[in-house]
Amino acid sequence: MAKRDYYEVLGVTKASTEVEIKRAYRSLAVQYHPDKNPGDAVAEEKFKEAAEAYSVLSDQQKRAAYDRFGHQGVSAGAGGFDPGFSNIEDIFDMFGFGDMFGQRTSRRTSVQRGSDLRYDLEITLEDAALGKDEKLRIPRLETCGECSGTGAEKGTSPENCISCGGSGQTRYQQGFFSVMRPCGNCAGKGQIIKSPCKECRGQGRVEKEKTIEIKIPAGVDNGSRLRVTGEGEAGVNGGPSGDLFIVLHVKEHKDFERQGADLYSAVPVTFAQAALGAELTVKTLDGEEQLKVPAGTQTGTVFRIKNHGMPNLGGRGKGDLFVAVTLVTPKSLTKEQRKLLEQLAEIETTDFEDQSFLDKVRNIFG
C-alpha cells in the first residue's frame, strides 16, 4: 500500500512552521498512543505513521529532500519505524513538558491493580428460580498486614532506587528521541527493599481465604455471571483490588427442562383417564397445581399453565409451564383388568383414518 503524504498524515501544509508541525504531531501522538489504545492495531498504525511523518518534517534537511523527491528522497521508515516511546508521558518529556512548574513528572510504575478472580458455583433450578443468599470461601492474595503492603520489614521502609531516583525508569538517547525504559536495578519498581518482610517475603501480599456473602437474584440462568467489585486479589503497592466474577452453573432437574423463562415437563395418564377425561395433580416449582385433562386427550398433547415457569431476571412476571401428556400402557394386568379390556376390545372401533393420526405416524417413521 502506498504511503500517505506526510503533510496529510499530520494535517498540516507545506507552508506550516516547525511549531505548527510539532503541535500537530503531539496531538496525534497523544490521541493514538498504545497506552491509551491497548490492543487497538489501527491506533498503533496511526501512531507509527504520525511518528514517521514527524521524524522527516521536523528535520530541515529531510524535509527539504522530501519536498523535492517525495518518499524516495528520505529513508525514514524503509525498514520499519520505531517511535521509541515506552509511555505516553515520554511524548510530553520530548516536548519539554516534563519540567513544567519546576519539577520533573514522576510515575509510580510499580502500582498495579490486583487480578480479577473467577469462582464457579453450582446451584439447583429451585435456587435459580427463587434466588439465594450464599457464602463463598475465596482463596486470594491480600495485602500483608505485617508490613501494610510495603514488602519491607516492620520498622523499615523501601528506599528509592539510586539508579532511577525512584521513578522506576531510566532515560536513553536514541538519536533525535529521548527514550524511557524500565530501570534494570529495581525492575521498574522505583524502590529497593533491603530488609524484606518475613511474613510476605518482600512481596507485600499474602495468600489468605476470605468468606464472602453474595445474593443470587431470582431468574439467573446457566452461565450467568455475578460481579463483586473489589473482592479480587489485592493490588500491588497501593493499587486497587481486582473484582470477583462468579459464574453460575444450574444443575439439570429430574422433572423440568428449562428454555429461557419457560419450563417443560411430562405427566403420565392411563387410557381411561385420557379417554374419559380426568383432573391430574401436576408438580411445579411452586408446589402442585391441578390440571384438567378433557375426554379424548391424545398422547403428546401439551397443556400450558401460565406464570408457573421461571421469573424473568431483572424484569417482571414469570414464564409458563408446559406439560405434555404421555399415555402409559401397563406392563401387567390383573384378571379383572384383562377381562374388562377384552370386553372393550370386542366393542371398540378400529377406524384410524383420522388424518391427524396418519400425520403422526408419518412423522414417526419419516
Residue frames relative to the residue before (quaternion, step in Angstrom):
aa qw qx qy qz dx dy dz
M 1.0000 0.0000 0.0000 0.0000 0.00 0.00 0.00
A 0.4720 -0.6894 0.4750 0.2763 3.59 -0.88 0.99
K 0.4953 -0.6662 0.4735 0.2943 3.54 -1.06 0.84
R 0.4740 -0.6532 0.5083 0.3004 3.53 -1.14 0.64
D 0.6171 -0.5330 0.4266 0.3915 3.52 -1.24 0.48
Y 0.5197 -0.6756 0.4254 0.3042 3.59 -0.83 1.00
Y 0.6316 0.5228 -0.3392 0.4611 3.60 1.01 -0.73
E 0.6434 0.5192 -0.3095 0.4699 3.57 1.06 -0.81
V 0.6157 0.5622 -0.3394 0.4355 3.58 1.03 -0.82
L 0.7550 0.3798 -0.2026 0.4946 3.59 0.90 -0.96
G 0.4328 -0.7153 0.4532 0.3092 3.58 1.26 -0.22
V 0.5525 0.5653 -0.4079 0.4570 3.58 1.09 0.74
T 0.4116 -0.6808 0.5408 0.2732 3.56 -1.34 -0.04
K 0.6770 -0.4840 0.3570 0.4242 3.57 -1.29 0.15
A 0.6594 0.5019 -0.3071 0.4680 3.57 1.21 -0.42
S 0.4729 0.6964 -0.4342 0.3207 3.62 1.26 -0.13
T 0.4535 -0.6870 0.5032 0.2629 3.57 -1.09 0.76
E 0.6849 -0.4657 0.3564 0.4325 3.56 -1.32 0.20
V 0.6357 0.5333 -0.3283 0.4513 3.57 1.02 -0.81
E 0.6655 0.4981 -0.3021 0.4667 3.60 0.96 -0.85
I 0.6393 0.5167 -0.3198 0.4711 3.58 1.05 -0.77
K 0.6522 0.5105 -0.3125 0.4651 3.56 0.97 -0.89
R 0.6568 0.5161 -0.3081 0.4553 3.59 0.94 -0.89
A 0.6556 0.5140 -0.3082 0.4593 3.58 0.98 -0.89
Y 0.6693 0.4973 -0.3042 0.4607 3.57 0.95 -0.89
R 0.6349 0.5402 -0.3368 0.4378 3.58 0.94 -0.87
S 0.6468 0.5276 -0.3165 0.4507 3.58 0.97 -0.83
L 0.6850 0.4735 -0.2816 0.4768 3.60 0.94 -0.91
A 0.6425 0.5379 -0.3269 0.4371 3.58 0.99 -0.85
V 0.6621 0.4874 -0.3068 0.4795 3.56 0.97 -0.80
Q 0.6628 0.5302 -0.3047 0.4321 3.59 0.98 -0.88
Y 0.8140 0.2856 -0.1200 0.4914 3.59 0.86 -0.96
H 0.3606 0.7460 -0.5048 0.2420 3.63 1.17 0.13
P 0.5766 -0.6258 0.4057 0.3337 3.62 -0.99 0.85
D 0.5828 0.5855 -0.3815 0.4148 3.61 1.12 -0.56
K 0.7222 0.4096 -0.2347 0.5055 3.59 1.11 -0.68
N 0.7701 0.2632 -0.1418 0.5635 3.57 1.25 -0.35
P 0.0126 -0.8420 0.5393 0.0039 3.62 0.63 1.04
G 0.8396 0.1788 -0.1515 0.4901 3.54 -0.91 1.00
D 0.5669 0.5864 -0.3869 0.4302 3.61 1.27 0.03
A 0.2805 -0.8026 0.5061 0.1451 3.58 -0.18 1.31
V 0.6209 0.5474 -0.3442 0.4431 3.60 1.04 -0.72
A 0.6667 0.4933 -0.2997 0.4715 3.57 0.92 -0.92
E 0.6291 0.5413 -0.3328 0.4477 3.58 1.03 -0.77
E 0.6619 0.4984 -0.3053 0.4694 3.58 0.97 -0.85
K 0.6439 0.5119 -0.3206 0.4697 3.59 1.01 -0.78
F 0.6238 0.5394 -0.3301 0.4594 3.57 1.07 -0.76
K 0.6765 0.4816 -0.2875 0.4773 3.58 0.90 -0.93
E 0.6379 0.5380 -0.3224 0.4469 3.56 1.01 -0.85
A 0.6681 0.4899 -0.2966 0.4751 3.58 0.97 -0.87
A 0.6465 0.5220 -0.3193 0.4556 3.58 0.99 -0.82
E 0.6445 0.5148 -0.3166 0.4684 3.58 1.01 -0.81
A 0.6545 0.5081 -0.3138 0.4637 3.57 0.95 -0.87
Y 0.6728 0.4974 -0.3060 0.4543 3.59 0.93 -0.84
S 0.6250 0.5562 -0.3492 0.4220 3.60 1.01 -0.77
V 0.6819 0.4539 -0.2797 0.5007 3.58 1.15 -0.56
L 0.7461 0.4314 -0.2397 0.4469 3.59 0.70 -1.05
S 0.6414 0.5124 -0.3384 0.4600 3.61 1.18 -0.32
D 0.6570 0.4512 -0.2964 0.5261 3.57 1.30 -0.23
Q 0.4608 -0.7267 0.4310 0.2717 3.59 -0.55 1.15
Q 0.6843 0.4816 -0.3010 0.4574 3.58 0.89 -0.89
K 0.6683 0.4858 -0.3042 0.4742 3.58 0.92 -0.86
R 0.6382 0.5318 -0.3317 0.4470 3.56 1.00 -0.78
A 0.6444 0.5164 -0.3181 0.4657 3.59 1.00 -0.84
A 0.6593 0.4983 -0.3060 0.4726 3.59 1.00 -0.85
Y 0.6523 0.5126 -0.3150 0.4610 3.55 1.01 -0.77
D 0.6401 0.5271 -0.3256 0.4544 3.59 0.98 -0.85
R 0.7161 0.4571 -0.2520 0.4634 3.59 1.07 -0.74
F 0.8352 0.2060 -0.0637 0.5059 3.57 0.85 -1.03
G 0.4787 -0.6709 0.4449 0.3503 3.62 1.23 -0.07
H 0.8215 -0.2364 0.1671 0.4912 3.58 -1.17 -0.52
Q 0.6235 0.5518 -0.3472 0.4315 3.58 1.09 -0.58
G 0.6480 0.5475 -0.3196 0.4222 3.57 1.17 -0.44
V 0.7419 0.3022 -0.2051 0.5624 3.60 1.26 -0.16
S 0.3942 -0.7437 0.4973 0.2101 3.55 -1.13 0.61
A 0.4453 0.7120 -0.4536 0.2984 3.59 1.22 -0.19
G 0.8150 0.2461 -0.1999 0.4851 3.54 -0.91 0.93
A 0.4449 0.7088 -0.4637 0.2908 3.61 1.22 -0.07
G 0.7840 0.2533 -0.1429 0.5484 3.55 1.02 -0.74
G 0.6743 -0.4253 0.2939 0.5272 3.59 1.19 0.36
F 0.2351 -0.8026 0.5378 0.1062 3.59 -0.76 1.01
D 0.1910 -0.7729 0.5988 0.0874 3.55 -0.87 1.01
P 0.3317 -0.7756 0.4977 0.2019 3.62 -0.33 1.14
G 0.3618 -0.8087 0.4220 0.1925 3.58 1.23 -0.33
F 0.5548 0.5878 -0.4186 0.4142 3.61 1.13 0.33
S 0.2464 -0.7886 0.5457 0.1401 3.59 -0.54 1.13
N 0.7903 0.1039 -0.0434 0.6023 3.58 1.22 -0.43
I 0.6069 -0.5917 0.3825 0.3679 3.56 -1.08 0.68
E 0.6141 0.5559 -0.3618 0.4278 3.60 1.12 -0.54
D 0.5335 0.6147 -0.4137 0.4078 3.62 1.21 -0.34
I 0.5811 0.5795 -0.3761 0.4302 3.57 1.12 -0.59
F 0.6827 0.4698 -0.2867 0.4806 3.56 0.96 -0.88
D 0.5959 0.5458 -0.3633 0.4637 3.60 1.11 -0.61
M 0.6412 0.5474 -0.3204 0.4320 3.56 0.97 -0.91
F 0.7498 0.3799 -0.2074 0.5005 3.56 1.00 -0.80
G 0.6193 -0.6080 0.3281 0.3730 3.56 1.24 0.37
F 0.4989 0.6667 -0.4338 0.3440 3.60 1.19 0.35
G 0.4955 0.6780 -0.4240 0.3391 3.59 1.27 -0.11
D 0.7445 0.3793 -0.2169 0.5048 3.60 1.12 -0.55
M 0.2725 0.7815 -0.5194 0.2128 3.57 1.20 0.44
F 0.8415 0.1422 -0.1442 0.5009 3.53 -1.13 0.78
G 0.6753 -0.5627 0.2857 0.3817 3.58 1.12 0.73
Q 0.7531 0.3181 -0.2361 0.5252 3.61 1.14 0.28
R 0.5140 -0.6488 0.4789 0.2926 3.50 -1.15 0.74
T 0.4882 -0.6493 0.4951 0.3082 3.57 -0.99 0.85
S 0.1305 -0.8022 0.5798 0.0570 3.61 -0.78 0.98
R 0.1676 -0.7789 0.5985 0.0839 3.52 -1.21 0.57
R 0.2807 -0.7315 0.5938 0.1830 3.56 -1.03 0.81
T 0.1428 -0.8454 0.5110 0.0624 3.54 0.25 1.32
S 0.6434 0.5541 -0.3372 0.4066 3.62 1.16 -0.42
V 0.5451 0.6066 -0.4111 0.4072 3.63 1.20 -0.23
Q 0.0622 0.8130 -0.5716 0.0922 3.58 -0.63 1.12
R 0.4813 -0.6363 0.5227 0.3005 3.53 -1.16 0.67
G 0.5105 -0.6516 0.4690 0.3081 3.56 -1.07 0.73
S 0.5896 -0.5977 0.4181 0.3469 3.55 -1.20 0.53
D 0.4657 -0.6286 0.5396 0.3112 3.55 -1.22 0.55
L 0.2330 -0.7678 0.5827 0.1295 3.56 -1.17 0.60
R 0.2211 -0.7513 0.6076 0.1324 3.56 -1.23 0.60
Y 0.0465 -0.7749 0.6304 0.0045 3.54 -1.03 0.91
D 0.2223 -0.7763 0.5788 0.1133 3.60 -0.73 1.08
L 0.0502 -0.8199 0.5691 -0.0370 3.57 -0.65 1.18
E 0.2329 -0.7707 0.5817 0.1160 3.56 -0.82 1.05
I 0.0196 -0.7962 0.6039 -0.0306 3.58 -0.88 1.00
T 0.5196 -0.6203 0.4835 0.3339 3.57 -1.28 0.28
L 0.6445 -0.5000 0.3980 0.4198 3.56 -1.29 0.23
E 0.6135 0.5453 -0.3447 0.4555 3.58 1.09 -0.68
D 0.6303 0.5215 -0.3276 0.4726 3.60 1.03 -0.79
A 0.6607 0.5065 -0.3036 0.4635 3.56 0.99 -0.87
A 0.6822 0.4945 -0.2908 0.4534 3.59 1.06 -0.71
L 0.7832 0.3518 -0.1657 0.4851 3.55 0.92 -0.90
G 0.4319 -0.6530 0.4993 0.3711 3.58 1.15 -0.54
K 0.0314 -0.8165 0.5758 -0.0289 3.56 -1.15 0.51
D 0.3325 -0.6823 0.6097 0.2283 3.54 -1.23 0.62
E 0.0451 -0.8234 0.5642 -0.0419 3.57 -0.73 1.06
K 0.2324 -0.7426 0.6099 0.1498 3.55 -1.13 0.71
L 0.1050 -0.8050 0.5838 0.0156 3.57 -0.78 1.06
R 0.2521 -0.7343 0.6084 0.1647 3.55 -1.10 0.71
I 0.0831 -0.8404 0.5348 -0.0287 3.53 -0.35 1.31
P 0.2319 -0.7436 0.6061 0.1612 3.63 -0.70 1.01
R 0.1721 0.7906 -0.5643 0.1639 3.57 -0.81 0.98
L 0.5269 -0.5910 0.4987 0.3527 3.55 -1.34 0.16
E 0.0539 -0.7973 0.6012 -0.0021 3.55 -0.79 1.07
T 0.6420 -0.5196 0.3944 0.4030 3.54 -1.23 0.45
C 0.4858 -0.6770 0.4752 0.2824 3.57 -0.85 1.00
G 0.3633 -0.7559 0.5057 0.2022 3.59 -0.73 1.06
E 0.6017 0.5894 -0.3564 0.4043 3.57 1.15 -0.52
C 0.8063 0.2166 -0.0947 0.5421 3.57 0.96 -0.91
S 0.4169 -0.7315 0.4364 0.3172 3.60 1.36 0.07
G 0.7185 -0.4806 0.2416 0.4409 3.54 1.11 0.72
T 0.5174 0.6550 -0.4280 0.3466 3.61 1.21 -0.02
G 0.4058 -0.7149 0.4731 0.3170 3.59 1.13 -0.62
A 0.6387 0.5222 -0.3207 0.4653 3.58 1.28 -0.19
E 0.6118 -0.5670 0.4129 0.3657 3.55 -1.15 0.67
K 0.6131 -0.5788 0.3920 0.3680 3.54 -1.07 0.78
G 0.7599 0.3148 -0.2653 0.5031 3.56 -0.86 1.00
T 0.7146 0.3257 -0.2356 0.5725 3.57 1.31 -0.14
S 0.1849 -0.7710 0.5952 0.1308 3.55 -1.28 0.06
P 0.6021 -0.5503 0.4162 0.4018 3.60 -1.16 0.45
E 0.2872 -0.7500 0.5742 0.1594 3.55 -1.16 0.65
N 0.5701 -0.5930 0.4431 0.3564 3.55 -1.12 0.65
C 0.5003 -0.6487 0.4921 0.2945 3.52 -1.04 0.86
I 0.4135 -0.7305 0.4860 0.2433 3.59 -0.80 1.00
S 0.6148 0.5754 -0.3531 0.4077 3.59 1.16 -0.47
C 0.8062 0.2291 -0.1068 0.5349 3.58 1.00 -0.82
G 0.4674 -0.7043 0.4276 0.3204 3.57 1.28 0.02
G 0.6871 -0.4966 0.2779 0.4517 3.57 1.21 0.47
S 0.5419 0.6385 -0.4031 0.3689 3.60 1.24 -0.04
G 0.4282 -0.7092 0.4608 0.3185 3.58 1.17 -0.50
Q 0.7543 0.2978 -0.1780 0.5574 3.58 1.30 -0.06
T 0.2022 -0.7502 0.6155 0.1321 3.52 -1.21 0.55
R 0.3987 -0.7409 0.5050 0.1925 3.53 -1.10 0.76
Y 0.0817 -0.7732 0.6285 0.0239 3.54 -1.04 0.91
Q 0.3419 -0.7236 0.5614 0.2106 3.53 -1.14 0.66
Q 0.0268 -0.7828 0.6213 -0.0231 3.57 -0.74 1.07
G 0.7915 -0.2461 0.1260 0.5450 3.52 0.12 1.30
F 0.8441 -0.0682 0.0918 0.5239 3.55 -0.67 -1.15
F 0.7393 0.4436 -0.2165 0.4581 3.54 1.12 -0.75
S 0.3042 -0.6962 0.6216 0.1908 3.51 -1.29 0.61
V 0.1126 -0.8392 0.5320 -0.0050 3.57 -0.48 1.25
M 0.2447 -0.7632 0.5837 0.1305 3.56 -1.01 0.91
R 0.0406 -0.7879 0.6143 -0.0099 3.55 -0.97 0.96
P 0.6004 -0.5518 0.4164 0.4020 3.63 -1.15 0.51
C 0.5124 -0.6564 0.4655 0.2999 3.54 -0.98 0.87
G 0.4010 -0.7387 0.4949 0.2202 3.58 -0.83 1.00
N 0.6218 0.5715 -0.3422 0.4119 3.59 1.14 -0.55
C 0.8010 0.2246 -0.1064 0.5447 3.59 1.00 -0.84
A 0.4500 -0.7114 0.4280 0.3289 3.60 1.32 0.21
G 0.7092 -0.4849 0.2591 0.4413 3.56 1.06 0.77
K 0.5175 0.6643 -0.4126 0.3473 3.60 1.25 0.01
G 0.3944 -0.7349 0.4664 0.2949 3.58 1.13 -0.57
Q 0.7732 0.2528 -0.1465 0.5628 3.58 1.26 -0.21
I 0.2586 -0.7403 0.6049 0.1385 3.51 -1.26 0.62
I 0.2147 -0.7639 0.5968 0.1191 3.58 -0.92 0.96
K 0.2123 -0.8092 0.5391 0.0975 3.58 -0.43 1.23
S 0.7769 0.1847 -0.1070 0.5924 3.60 1.12 -0.67
P 0.1983 -0.8288 0.5111 0.1121 3.62 0.11 1.26
C 0.5529 -0.5940 0.4788 0.3350 3.56 -1.20 0.64
K 0.4393 -0.7170 0.4752 0.2590 3.58 -0.85 0.98
E 0.6148 0.5729 -0.3499 0.4138 3.59 1.12 -0.60
C 0.8122 0.2090 -0.0869 0.5376 3.58 0.85 -0.97
R 0.3915 -0.7521 0.4461 0.2867 3.59 1.34 0.03
G 0.7385 -0.4537 0.2209 0.4473 3.50 0.98 0.92
Q 0.5486 0.6448 -0.3884 0.3638 3.60 1.26 -0.02
G 0.4134 -0.7298 0.4564 0.2970 3.59 1.17 -0.46
R 0.7585 0.2569 -0.1642 0.5760 3.59 1.28 -0.13
V 0.1264 -0.7746 0.6159 0.0685 3.56 -1.18 0.64
E 0.4793 -0.6665 0.4870 0.2983 3.57 -1.15 0.58
K 0.0715 0.7855 -0.6081 0.0905 3.54 -0.82 1.08
E 0.3641 -0.6992 0.5649 0.2437 3.54 -1.34 0.19
K 0.0758 -0.8099 0.5816 0.0068 3.56 -0.79 1.03
T 0.3361 -0.7197 0.5717 0.2054 3.55 -1.09 0.79
I 0.0704 -0.8065 0.5866 -0.0229 3.55 -0.71 1.16
E 0.2649 -0.7569 0.5785 0.1491 3.56 -0.93 0.92
I 0.0248 -0.7972 0.6030 -0.0146 3.57 -0.84 0.99
K 0.2946 -0.7248 0.5911 0.1962 3.56 -1.27 0.37
I 0.2287 -0.7628 0.5932 0.1181 3.55 -0.69 1.13
P 0.3236 -0.7766 0.5007 0.2035 3.62 -0.49 1.08
A 0.5652 -0.5918 0.4509 0.3564 3.57 -1.17 0.58
G 0.7568 0.3889 -0.2913 0.4372 3.55 -1.02 0.87
V 0.4335 0.6975 -0.4780 0.3116 3.62 1.21 0.00
D 0.2594 -0.7678 0.5713 0.1297 3.53 -1.19 0.57
N 0.6880 -0.4423 0.3604 0.4485 3.55 -1.29 0.11
G 0.7881 0.2665 -0.2195 0.5097 3.58 -0.73 1.08
S 0.4382 0.6829 -0.4718 0.3450 3.61 1.23 -0.04
R 0.1959 -0.7863 0.5773 0.1003 3.57 -1.08 0.79
L 0.1712 -0.7562 0.6256 0.0865 3.52 -1.03 0.91
R 0.1905 -0.7913 0.5739 0.0902 3.57 -0.89 0.95
V 0.1044 -0.7694 0.6290 0.0379 3.56 -0.84 1.06
T 0.3155 -0.7965 0.4886 0.1652 3.56 -0.24 1.29
G 0.8521 0.1980 -0.1574 0.4581 3.54 -1.04 0.90
E 0.6205 0.5496 -0.3512 0.4354 3.60 1.23 0.14
G 0.4338 0.6491 -0.4909 0.3865 3.56 1.18 0.59
E 0.7538 -0.3432 0.2589 0.4969 3.57 -1.14 -0.55
A 0.5826 -0.5921 0.4327 0.3504 3.56 -1.18 0.66
G 0.5119 -0.6428 0.4784 0.3096 3.56 -1.16 0.64
V 0.4940 -0.6412 0.5060 0.2980 3.54 -1.35 0.21
N 0.8574 0.0241 -0.0531 0.5113 3.56 -0.98 0.95
G 0.7778 -0.3610 0.1812 0.4815 3.55 0.84 0.99
G 0.4372 0.6959 -0.4629 0.3320 3.58 1.25 0.12
P 0.6021 -0.5841 0.3956 0.3738 3.61 -1.16 0.48
S 0.5404 -0.6121 0.4672 0.3392 3.57 -1.20 0.52
G 0.5085 -0.6211 0.4988 0.3269 3.54 -1.25 0.46
D 0.5228 -0.6243 0.4794 0.3272 3.57 -1.30 -0.14
L 0.3635 -0.6973 0.5734 0.2299 3.53 -1.30 0.40
F 0.1180 -0.7856 0.6059 0.0430 3.58 -0.81 1.05
I 0.1494 -0.7902 0.5923 0.0501 3.57 -0.69 1.15
V 0.1580 -0.7901 0.5898 0.0545 3.57 -0.63 1.19
L 0.2557 -0.8085 0.5188 0.1085 3.58 -0.62 1.17
H 0.0973 -0.7666 0.6337 0.0366 3.54 -1.07 0.86
V 0.2120 -0.8006 0.5527 0.0927 3.60 -0.48 1.21
K 0.4304 -0.7164 0.4926 0.2426 3.58 -0.75 1.08
E 0.5346 -0.5882 0.4895 0.3586 3.55 -1.21 0.50
H 0.3141 -0.7564 0.5505 0.1617 3.56 -1.05 0.84
K 0.5076 -0.6801 0.4381 0.2965 3.57 -0.99 0.79
D 0.7648 0.3701 -0.1960 0.4896 3.61 1.15 -0.52
F 0.8044 0.2718 -0.1066 0.5174 3.58 1.07 -0.70
E 0.1727 -0.7251 0.6550 0.1243 3.49 -1.28 0.61
R 0.2636 -0.8011 0.5249 0.1152 3.55 -0.86 1.00
Q 0.0201 0.7514 -0.6595 0.0111 3.52 -1.14 0.80
G 0.7995 -0.1126 0.0205 0.5897 3.53 -0.11 1.32
A 0.7815 -0.2590 0.2134 0.5259 3.58 -0.69 -1.08
D 0.6156 0.5526 -0.3461 0.4426 3.61 1.26 -0.09
L 0.2293 -0.7510 0.6052 0.1312 3.54 -1.23 0.61
Y 0.1640 -0.7795 0.6001 0.0729 3.56 -1.17 0.69
S 0.0770 0.7806 -0.6167 0.0670 3.58 -1.03 0.85
A 0.3070 -0.7314 0.5728 0.2068 3.57 -1.32 0.04
V 0.1388 -0.7765 0.6100 0.0750 3.56 -1.17 0.64
P 0.3653 -0.7433 0.5133 0.2250 3.62 -0.82 0.93
V 0.0489 -0.7759 0.6280 0.0356 3.58 -1.15 0.69
T 0.4486 -0.6617 0.5257 0.2909 3.55 -1.18 0.54
F 0.6749 -0.4717 0.3635 0.4356 3.55 -1.29 0.21
A 0.6540 0.5228 -0.3175 0.4452 3.57 0.95 -0.88
Q 0.6561 0.5085 -0.3175 0.4585 3.60 0.95 -0.85
A 0.6747 0.4936 -0.2967 0.4617 3.55 0.96 -0.91
A 0.6972 0.4796 -0.2700 0.4593 3.56 0.98 -0.84
L 0.7774 0.3566 -0.1746 0.4878 3.57 0.87 -0.94
G 0.4802 -0.6329 0.4621 0.3941 3.56 1.20 -0.51
A 0.0723 0.8032 -0.5865 0.0748 3.59 -1.07 0.64
E 0.3369 -0.6853 0.5923 0.2570 3.51 -1.34 0.17
L 0.1337 -0.8299 0.5415 0.0155 3.58 -0.53 1.24
T 0.3815 -0.6789 0.5752 0.2506 3.53 -1.25 0.54
V 0.1028 -0.8186 0.5651 -0.0004 3.57 -0.62 1.18
K 0.4220 -0.6947 0.5259 0.2504 3.57 -0.99 0.86
T 0.0119 -0.7504 0.6605 0.0221 3.55 -1.15 0.73
L 0.6452 -0.5029 0.3845 0.4278 3.58 -1.27 0.14
D 0.6769 0.4889 -0.2840 0.4713 3.57 1.21 -0.46
G 0.7381 -0.2991 0.2356 0.5569 3.60 1.24 -0.26
E 0.6510 -0.4739 0.3778 0.4571 3.60 -0.68 -1.10
E 0.1096 -0.7714 0.6250 0.0478 3.53 -1.20 0.70
Q 0.4223 -0.6816 0.5355 0.2651 3.56 -1.20 0.54
L 0.1131 -0.7877 0.6049 0.0289 3.56 -0.92 1.00
K 0.2473 -0.7787 0.5620 0.1291 3.57 -0.70 1.10
V 0.1428 -0.7826 0.6045 0.0418 3.55 -0.67 1.20
P 0.3252 -0.7746 0.5050 0.1979 3.62 -0.51 1.11
A 0.6364 -0.5241 0.4003 0.4000 3.57 -1.24 0.44
G 0.7963 0.2929 -0.2310 0.4762 3.54 -1.06 0.81
T 0.3458 0.7465 -0.4997 0.2709 3.60 1.20 0.35
Q 0.3047 -0.7604 0.5515 0.1577 3.56 -0.90 1.00
T 0.5874 -0.5723 0.4313 0.3759 3.56 -1.16 0.59
G 0.7417 0.3643 -0.2840 0.4863 3.58 -0.93 0.87
T 0.4740 0.6614 -0.4487 0.3697 3.59 1.26 -0.16
V 0.2177 -0.7901 0.5653 0.0936 3.58 -0.89 0.99
F 0.1547 -0.7770 0.6075 0.0571 3.53 -0.91 1.03
R 0.2968 -0.7659 0.5524 0.1416 3.54 -1.11 0.76
I 0.0983 -0.7616 0.6389 0.0456 3.56 -0.88 1.00
K 0.3334 -0.7978 0.4692 0.1797 3.57 -0.28 1.26
N 0.8710 0.1578 -0.1264 0.4478 3.50 -1.32 0.67
H 0.5841 0.5432 -0.4038 0.4480 3.58 1.08 0.69
G 0.4696 0.6389 -0.4640 0.3950 3.55 1.17 0.67
M 0.7371 -0.3618 0.3024 0.4842 3.58 -1.09 -0.74
P 0.5123 -0.6180 0.4812 0.3522 3.59 -1.11 0.55
N 0.4852 -0.6461 0.5008 0.3103 3.57 -1.14 0.60
L 0.4369 -0.7137 0.4857 0.2525 3.58 -0.68 1.11
G 0.8497 0.0819 -0.0932 0.5126 3.54 -0.75 1.09
G 0.7180 0.3970 -0.2539 0.5122 3.59 1.23 0.14
R 0.5782 -0.5801 0.4426 0.3650 3.52 -1.29 -0.32
G 0.7704 0.3827 -0.2664 0.4348 3.50 -1.29 0.43
K 0.3485 -0.7104 0.5769 0.2027 3.48 -1.43 0.03
G 0.5374 -0.5684 0.5023 0.3685 3.48 -1.36 0.17
D 0.5329 -0.6280 0.4669 0.3218 3.57 -1.31 -0.18
L 0.3662 -0.6812 0.5820 0.2514 3.53 -1.33 0.29
F 0.1345 -0.7841 0.6039 0.0485 3.56 -0.79 1.09
V 0.1139 -0.8134 0.5705 0.0019 3.56 -0.69 1.19
A 0.2068 -0.7780 0.5859 0.0932 3.56 -0.75 1.11
V 0.3301 -0.7396 0.5565 0.1853 3.57 -0.91 0.95
T 0.0762 -0.8003 0.5947 0.0039 3.57 -0.82 1.03
L 0.3459 -0.7471 0.5348 0.1901 3.57 -0.70 1.11
V 0.1799 -0.7948 0.5757 0.0665 3.57 -0.77 1.08
T 0.2103 -0.7682 0.5959 0.1026 3.56 -0.81 1.07
P 0.4158 -0.7229 0.4865 0.2605 3.62 -0.67 1.03
K 0.4221 -0.7170 0.5014 0.2373 3.57 -1.03 0.84
S 0.7850 0.1164 -0.0772 0.6035 3.59 1.18 -0.47
L 0.1982 -0.7942 0.5699 0.0720 3.55 -1.11 0.75
T 0.4417 -0.6365 0.5508 0.3104 3.51 -1.22 0.56
K 0.6806 -0.4762 0.3485 0.4342 3.60 -1.23 0.25
E 0.6641 0.5092 -0.3079 0.4526 3.55 0.95 -0.88
Q 0.6507 0.5111 -0.3169 0.4637 3.58 0.98 -0.84
R 0.6538 0.5125 -0.3194 0.4559 3.57 0.92 -0.88
K 0.6464 0.5284 -0.3212 0.4470 3.58 0.96 -0.87
L 0.6688 0.4971 -0.3018 0.4632 3.57 0.93 -0.89
L 0.6664 0.4949 -0.3067 0.4658 3.59 0.98 -0.80
E 0.6241 0.5270 -0.3443 0.4628 3.57 1.04 -0.67
Q 0.6341 0.5134 -0.3239 0.4789 3.56 1.06 -0.74
L 0.6449 0.5150 -0.3136 0.4696 3.55 1.03 -0.80
A 0.6440 0.5429 -0.3224 0.4320 3.55 0.99 -0.83
E 0.6419 0.5425 -0.3229 0.4352 3.56 1.10 -0.68
I 0.7813 0.3508 -0.1771 0.4849 3.56 1.03 -0.72
E 0.5857 0.5958 -0.3935 0.3836 3.65 1.16 -0.37
T 0.4695 -0.6629 0.5130 0.2774 3.54 -1.25 0.55
T 0.2520 -0.7531 0.5870 0.1575 3.56 -1.26 0.43
D 0.3139 0.7507 -0.5130 0.2731 3.52 1.03 0.81
F 0.0377 0.8223 -0.5627 0.0759 3.60 -0.22 1.31
E 0.3358 0.7634 -0.4911 0.2516 3.54 1.06 0.67
D 0.3681 0.7311 -0.4935 0.2939 3.57 1.28 0.13
Q 0.4879 -0.7112 0.4248 0.2751 3.56 -0.68 1.11
S 0.6425 0.5290 -0.3369 0.4404 3.59 0.97 -0.81
F 0.6363 0.5196 -0.3360 0.4607 3.57 1.03 -0.71
L 0.6537 0.5154 -0.3122 0.4577 3.58 0.96 -0.86
D 0.6192 0.5344 -0.3446 0.4607 3.57 1.06 -0.72
K 0.6374 0.5249 -0.3295 0.4579 3.58 1.02 -0.78
V 0.6417 0.5226 -0.3204 0.4609 3.57 1.00 -0.83
R 0.6526 0.5120 -0.3211 0.4571 3.57 0.93 -0.84
N 0.6365 0.5286 -0.3261 0.4572 3.58 1.03 -0.76
I 0.6490 0.5263 -0.3189 0.4473 3.57 1.01 -0.83
F 0.7944 0.3073 -0.1448 0.5035 3.59 0.85 -0.96
G 0.6028 -0.6110 0.3509 0.3745 3.57 1.22 0.42
